[in-house]
Amino acid sequence: MNWEKWKQAAVQRGISDLQVDENGSRITSLRLFEGNVDSFTISDCRTWSIKGIYHGRMGSVVVESMKEDEIPFVLHALIENAEAITS
């Protein structure tokens, strides 16, 4: 992950104090029915919580992907969320 590109893109859009938290979980599920395996599932989920200050208001967004080509979309959503804050 090229965090420098994220930081530069945020600063160019007027976002300060950018914070990125990564969360992950792995869940294994096994179901039995009448003594036989009915289903077996392994889920590996990773999310990122991104927060930033835009014109004195904090915006945040949670995403499941942090690809560089998604930087504009993610930062636009963060700005929209910050602008929605009224108090």
C-alpha positions in Angstrom: 0.0 0.0 0.0 1.4 3.4 -1.0 0.3 5.5 1.9 2.2 8.5 0.5 -0.3 8.6 -2.5 -3.2 8.5 -0.1 -1.7 11.3 2.0 -0.9 13.5 -1.0 -4.4 13.0 -2.5 -6.0 13.9 0.9 -4.0 17.1 1.3 -4.8 18.2 -2.3 -8.5 17.9 -1.5 -8.2 19.9 1.7 -8.4 16.9 4.1 -6.1 17.1 7.2 -5.4 14.7 10.0 -6.0 11.5 8.0 -6.4 8.3 10.0 -6.6 4.8 8.6 -7.5 1.8 10.7 -7.3 -1.7 9.4 -9.6 -4.4 10.8 -9.7 -8.1 9.9 -11.4 -11.2 11.0 -11.4 -14.8 10.0 -14.5 -17.0 10.7 -14.8 -20.7 10.3 -18.3 -22.1 10.3 -19.2 -25.8 10.3 -22.8 -27.1 10.2 -23.8 -30.6 11.0 -27.1 -32.2 10.1 -28.0 -35.7 11.3 -24.3 -36.4 11.9 -23.1 -35.3 8.5 -21.4 -32.1 7.4 -24.0 -29.9 5.9 -21.8 -26.9 5.2 -18.3 -25.7 5.8 -17.3 -22.0 5.3 -14.2 -20.0 5.8 -14.6 -16.2 5.7 -11.6 -13.9 5.7 -12.8 -10.3 5.9 -10.7 -7.1 5.9 -12.0 -3.5 6.2 -10.5 -0.1 6.5 -11.9 2.8 8.5 -10.8 6.1 7.1 -11.3 9.4 9.0 -10.2 12.9 8.2 -10.9 16.5 9.0 -12.4 18.6 6.1 -13.0 22.3 6.8 -13.1 21.7 10.6 -15.5 18.7 10.4 -14.7 15.1 10.7 -15.8 12.7 8.0 -15.4 9.0 7.9 -15.9 6.1 5.5 -15.5 2.3 5.8 -14.3 0.4 2.8 -13.4 -3.3 2.0 -10.8 -2.4 -0.6 -7.9 0.1 -0.5 -6.7 0.0 -4.2 -5.0 3.1 -5.4 -7.5 3.6 -8.2 -10.2 4.0 -5.6 -8.5 6.9 -3.8 -10.7 9.6 -5.5 -14.0 7.8 -4.7 -13.0 7.1 -1.1 -11.9 10.7 -0.4 -15.0 12.1 -2.1 -17.2 10.0 0.2 -15.2 11.2 3.2 -15.7 14.8 2.2 -19.4 14.3 1.6 -19.8 12.8 5.0 -17.9 15.7 6.6 -20.1 18.2 4.8 -23.2 16.5 6.1 -22.2 17.3 9.7 -24.3 20.2 10.9 -23.2 20.5 14.6 
